[in-house]
Amino acid sequence: MSNRQIHQCKCQECQIGNQVIGKQHSGLNLLMSRLDEQQRRWMAGLEAKKLGHGGTKKISAITGLDINTIRRGQEELEDGLSNRPTQRIRVAGGGRKRVEKK
């Protein structure tokens, strides 16, 4: 697992110096830095759903994840993760193609 940097929150509350909210967002970003790509997507989707309307945009500002990535996480959670592999991070055939040596 690679060492991911911890994202610094860009939300309005953190920008004006709200320390209580800032600690919550720092904790969320610390946790997100330790997860793999699909787990980050699901966590962000879950948190955005908790916030309701506008949650996707707010979680995007907090975590630095793209809005479409968060929406994809929400869709996967709504489907019960039925199309996601249990023993792998990516679906079979996903990711970069192998470089063939000549």
C-alpha positions in Angstrom: 0.0 0.0 0.0 1.4 3.4 -0.9 1.7 6.3 1.5 -1.0 8.6 0.5 -0.8 12.2 1.7 -3.6 13.4 3.9 -5.8 15.9 2.1 -6.3 19.4 3.6 -10.0 20.3 3.7 -11.1 23.2 1.5 -14.6 23.7 3.0 -15.8 27.1 4.2 -15.9 26.0 7.9 -12.2 25.0 7.8 -11.2 28.1 5.9 -12.7 30.4 8.5 -11.0 28.4 11.3 -13.8 26.4 12.9 -11.6 24.1 15.0 -14.4 21.6 15.9 -15.4 21.0 12.3 -11.7 21.1 11.3 -10.9 18.2 13.7 -13.8 16.1 12.3 -12.7 16.8 8.7 -9.0 16.0 9.5 -10.1 12.7 11.1 -12.2 11.8 8.0 -9.2 12.7 5.7 -6.8 10.7 7.9 -9.1 7.6 7.6 -9.5 8.1 3.9 -5.8 8.2 3.4 -5.5 4.7 4.8 -8.2 3.2 2.5 -7.9 1.7 -1.0 -9.6 3.4 -3.9 -12.9 1.6 -3.8 -13.2 1.9 0.0 -12.5 5.7 -0.3 -15.3 5.9 -2.9 -17.7 4.0 -0.7 -16.9 6.0 2.4 -17.3 9.3 0.6 -20.6 8.1 -0.9 -21.9 7.1 2.5 -20.9 10.3 4.1 -22.4 12.4 1.3 -25.7 10.4 1.6 -25.8 11.2 5.4 -25.5 14.9 4.6 -28.4 14.8 2.2 -28.9 17.5 -0.5 -25.6 19.1 -1.4 -23.7 16.4 0.5 -21.7 15.3 -2.6 -20.3 18.7 -3.2 -19.5 19.2 0.5 -17.7 15.8 0.7 -15.8 16.6 -2.4 -14.5 19.9 -0.8 -13.6 18.0 2.4 -11.9 15.0 0.8 -10.7 16.3 -2.5 -12.4 13.4 -4.4 -14.2 14.2 -7.6 -18.0 14.6 -7.5 -18.4 11.8 -10.0 -16.3 9.4 -7.9 -18.5 10.1 -4.9 -21.6 9.5 -7.0 -20.2 6.3 -8.3 -19.6 5.2 -4.7 -23.2 6.0 -3.8 -24.5 4.0 -6.8 -22.4 1.0 -5.9 -23.7 1.1 -2.3 -27.3 1.4 -3.6 -26.7 -1.7 -5.7 -25.5 -3.5 -2.5 -21.9 -3.8 -4.0 -23.3 -6.7 -6.0 -21.0 -6.0 -9.0 -17.8 -5.5 -7.0 -15.3 -8.3 -6.5 -14.7 -9.4 -2.9 -11.1 -10.6 -3.2 -9.8 -7.8 -5.5 -9.7 -4.0 -5.5 -10.4 -3.8 -9.3 -12.8 -5.9 -11.4 -11.0 -8.4 -13.6 -9.6 -6.7 -16.7 -9.6 -3.3 -14.9 -6.6 -1.0 -14.6 -3.7 -0.3 -16.9 -2.8 -2.9 -19.6 0.5 -4.7 -19.3 3.5 -3.4 -21.2 4.8 -6.1 -23.5 8.6 -6.4 -23.8 9.9 -6.5 -27.4 
